[in-house]
Amino acid sequence: MTETTNRRLPLLKLILGAGVFAYEKRFVLARSLWLPFLIGMTLSFADSLGVKIIGDGNESGAGTEKSSYGVMLFVITGMFFITVIATVRAYRVLLECDISEHSPISWGLSETKFTLAMLFLAMTFMFALAISSTILVSIFNVFGDVGYLAMLNFLPPIYIAARLILVFPEVSRNPEIGLFEAFKWSWLATKGNGLVLMFLAVIFPLAIALAINWFSLTGLPLAEFIGAMLVWLVLPFEVALIALSYSTIQKVS
């Protein structure tokens, strides 16, 4: 990868543009994502309803607990892999890459590297969190408990995650690229835009997820059903945020 000439990402323009971008691509997204979304929503309903039905049964004992745990593990694992497949396909659609029309669901090099990148980024986040926690504890020992300032503990790992977030559209678009090279490019390309990407890639999606979770727990009729569906319907919009940031930075690379 070559050195990039960075420019400030337009925060508001990207948020508004992501909605327009996903809407304009809605038919292509629907053709490419219908099966991952159908499976994903089915697994979401199983997670919110099916596992509860097993847990509320009259039978008791270790056998029933193991059965419930096995179903829950299957559902969570399935949701993880389907989310990877759907996200990679959404990136490829939005970045106008080729997707086989004869394969409504598939797993290839992009999905494998996407998963490895997720695991590496999760470990990097936890490592950075451990370091920032150690530093914060040392500060507490000197100045005493500072209460709500403990939230600052999460800023360094979130910032690092935001700087590395473009690895996902990069490996989706170019599955042949090495992971180390993709992470290095993302870190260099996002220089000067770490705070913007913190909001776009982490804080804003997290706020959406918390809002959907809150709605699902309101007890309103069909709240869980609608909440499970919304999780998958907002995925193209969240991917569009990163894809637009990626495309904007690529233009000046």
C-alpha positions in Angstrom: 0.0 0.0 0.0 1.1 3.5 -0.7 1.0 6.4 1.6 -2.3 8.3 1.6 -3.1 12.0 1.6 -5.7 12.3 4.4 -8.6 14.7 4.6 -11.2 15.3 7.2 -14.3 13.1 6.7 -17.6 15.0 6.6 -19.5 13.5 9.6 -23.0 14.8 8.9 -22.8 14.3 5.2 -21.7 10.7 5.7 -24.6 9.9 8.1 -27.2 11.4 5.7 -25.4 10.0 2.7 -25.4 6.4 4.2 -29.2 6.4 4.3 -29.5 7.6 0.7 -26.7 5.2 -0.4 -28.4 2.2 1.1 -31.8 3.2 -0.3 -30.4 3.6 -3.8 -28.9 0.2 -3.6 -32.0 -1.4 -2.0 -32.9 -3.7 -4.9 -29.4 -5.0 -5.4 -29.0 -5.4 -1.6 -32.3 -7.3 -1.5 -31.3 -9.7 -4.3 -27.9 -10.4 -2.7 -28.9 -10.5 1.0 -32.4 -12.1 1.1 -31.2 -15.5 2.2 -28.6 -14.4 4.8 -31.2 -12.0 6.2 -33.9 -14.7 6.2 -31.7 -17.1 8.1 -30.5 -14.3 10.4 -34.0 -13.2 11.3 -35.0 -16.8 11.9 -32.0 -17.3 14.3 -32.9 -14.0 16.0 -36.4 -15.2 16.6 -35.1 -18.5 17.9 -32.8 -16.6 20.2 -35.6 -14.4 21.6 -38.4 -17.0 21.6 -37.2 -20.6 21.0 -34.6 -20.8 23.7 -37.1 -19.2 26.2 -39.6 -21.9 25.4 -37.1 -24.6 26.1 -36.1 -22.9 29.4 -39.8 -22.6 30.5 -40.5 -26.3 30.0 -41.7 -28.5 32.9 -38.8 -30.8 32.6 -35.8 -30.2 34.8 -32.3 -31.6 35.3 -28.9 -31.7 33.8 -30.1 -33.1 30.5 -32.6 -30.3 29.9 -30.0 -27.7 30.8 -27.5 -29.2 28.4 -30.1 -29.3 25.7 -31.0 -25.6 26.2 -27.3 -24.7 26.3 -26.7 -26.6 23.1 -29.5 -24.9 21.3 -28.4 -21.5 22.5 -24.8 -22.2 21.4 -26.0 -23.2 18.0 -28.1 -20.1 17.6 -25.3 -17.7 18.7 -22.8 -19.5 16.4 -25.2 -19.4 13.5 -25.9 -15.7 14.0 -22.2 -14.9 14.1 -21.4 -16.6 10.8 -24.6 -15.4 9.1 -23.7 -11.8 10.2 -20.2 -12.2 8.7 -21.7 -13.4 5.4 -24.3 -10.7 5.2 -21.9 -7.9 6.1 -19.3 -9.0 3.6 -21.9 -9.3 0.9 -23.3 -5.9 1.8 -19.8 -4.4 1.5 -19.3 -6.0 -1.9 -22.7 -4.7 -3.1 -22.1 -1.2 -1.9 -18.5 -1.1 -3.2 -19.8 -2.5 -6.6 -17.8 -5.8 -6.5 -18.9 -8.9 -8.3 -21.2 -11.3 -6.5 -22.2 -14.6 -8.0 -25.9 -14.5 -8.7 -26.1 -18.3 -8.5 -25.0 -18.4 -4.9 -27.4 -16.7 -2.5 -25.2 -17.6 0.4 -21.5 -18.6 0.4 -18.3 -18.6 2.4 -14.9 -17.7 0.8 -11.6 -15.9 1.4 -13.2 -12.6 2.1 -15.4 -14.1 4.9 -12.5 -16.0 6.4 -10.3 -12.9 6.5 -13.2 -10.8 7.8 -13.6 -13.2 10.7 -9.9 -13.3 11.5 -9.9 -9.5 11.4 -12.8 -9.4 13.8 -11.0 -11.7 16.2 -7.8 -9.7 15.9 -9.6 -6.4 16.5 -11.4 -7.9 19.5 -8.1 -9.0 21.0 -6.5 -5.6 20.3 -9.5 -3.9 21.9 -9.2 -6.0 25.0 -5.4 -5.5 25.2 -5.8 -1.7 24.9 -8.6 -1.8 27.5 -6.3 -3.7 29.9 -3.6 -1.2 29.5 -5.9 1.8 29.9 -7.5 0.1 33.0 -4.1 -0.3 34.5 -3.2 3.4 34.0 -6.6 4.5 35.3 -6.3 2.4 38.4 -2.9 4.0 39.1 -4.5 7.4 38.7 -7.3 6.4 41.1 -4.7 5.3 43.7 -3.2 8.8 43.5 -6.2 11.0 43.3 -8.9 8.8 44.6 -12.1 7.5 42.9 -13.2 9.9 40.1 -16.6 8.2 39.5 -18.0 8.8 36.0 -14.5 9.6 34.6 -13.9 5.8 34.7 -15.8 5.8 31.3 -12.6 7.4 29.9 -11.2 3.9 30.2 -12.9 2.9 27.0 -11.8 5.8 24.8 -8.3 4.5 23.9 -9.5 1.0 22.7 -12.5 2.6 20.9 -10.1 5.0 19.2 -7.8 2.2 18.1 -10.7 0.1 16.8 -12.0 3.1 14.8 -8.6 3.6 13.2 -8.5 -0.1 12.1 -12.2 -0.3 11.1 -11.5 0.1 7.4 -9.9 -3.3 7.3 -13.4 -4.8 6.9 -14.4 -3.1 3.6 -10.8 -3.6 2.4 -10.8 -7.4 2.8 -14.4 -7.6 1.5 -13.4 -5.8 -1.7 -10.0 -7.3 -2.1 -9.8 -10.9 -0.5 -6.3 -11.4 -1.8 -4.8 -8.7 0.4 -2.8 -9.8 3.5 -4.4 -9.1 6.9 -1.4 -7.3 8.2 -1.2 -5.1 5.1 -4.9 -4.3 5.3 -4.6 -3.3 9.0 -1.5 -1.2 8.2 -3.4 0.6 5.4 -6.4 1.3 7.6 -4.2 2.8 10.3 -2.4 5.0 7.9 -5.5 5.9 5.8 -7.6 7.0 8.9 -4.9 9.4 10.2 -6.7 12.6 11.2 -10.1 11.0 11.2 -10.0 8.8 14.3 -12.5 10.9 16.2 -15.0 11.0 13.3 -14.7 7.2 12.8 -15.1 6.7 16.6 -18.6 8.2 16.2 -19.5 6.7 12.8 -18.1 3.2 13.3 -18.6 2.6 17.1 -20.7 5.1 19.0 -23.4 5.7 16.5 -24.0 1.9 15.7 -23.9 1.2 19.4 -26.5 3.8 20.1 -28.7 2.2 17.4 -28.2 -1.2 18.9 -29.1 0.0 22.4 -32.2 1.8 21.1 -33.4 -1.4 19.4 -32.6 -3.5 22.5 -34.6 -1.0 24.6 -37.5 -1.2 22.2 -37.5 -5.0 22.3 -37.7 -4.9 26.1 -40.6 -2.4 26.3 -43.2 -5.2 26.4 -45.2 -3.7 23.6 -47.1 -6.1 21.3 -44.7 -7.7 18.8 -41.8 -5.7 20.3 -39.3 -8.6 20.3 -40.4 -9.6 16.8 -39.9 -6.0 15.4 -36.7 -5.6 17.3 -35.2 -8.8 15.9 -36.2 -7.7 12.4 -34.8 -4.1 12.9 -31.3 -5.6 13.8 -31.0 -6.9 10.3 -32.8 -4.1 8.5 -30.3 -1.5 9.8 -27.3 -3.6 8.9 -27.0 -2.2 5.3 -27.2 1.4 6.7 -24.4 0.7 9.2 -22.3 -1.0 6.5 -23.0 2.0 4.2 -21.5 4.4 6.8 -18.2 2.5 6.7 -18.3 1.9 3.0 -18.8 5.6 2.3 -16.0 6.5 4.6 -13.8 3.9 2.9 -14.7 5.2 -0.6 -14.1 8.8 0.5 -10.6 8.0 1.8 -9.9 5.8 -1.3 -10.5 8.8 -3.6 -7.5 10.6 -2.2 -5.3 7.6 -1.8 
